[in-house]
Amino acid sequence: METELGLAALLARYCQTKEALASLIEEIDASSVCQRCGGQCCLNGKYRINVFDSLAFIARQFITSVNFNQKPVCPYGSHDGCSMEPGLRPADCILFICDAIDEKLSPQSRMILAAGEMDLRECIEQASRLTGEPLRTPLLLWAEKQS
């Protein structure tokens, strides 16, 4: 029971931190940068979701459509962008800052992003210790090892 409560709290903190970081990036109008770019950072996205991200999906009862035929583009995206709300996007997607977005960030924003990255990584590590599983492993690679 203690593990479940601890895991639930870590999942909540993980999602809230990702929402806060995504909000910070959105404040600099990142969506216009991303539209001009066409989502180059979204290439090969099928391995971005880790085991902990998938636990967050389950905890929030989140179901998304997936299209693995749109290689190499992320199977969770569409012409409208990511199909996941910010708190459920993979940490790698939330933490990736391209040069065009980086140019728009203030020093304070960079410090907030760095602290948020440390918090996300700590959530994953604590949850991994609780469960005895390497939860940072990409979900598809973890599933291959289980079979």
Helices and strands as residue ranges (DSSP letters): H 2-26, H 30-37, G 40-42, G 45-47, H 51-59, E 77-78, E 81-82, G 86-88, H 91-95, H 99-102, H 107-131, H 139-146
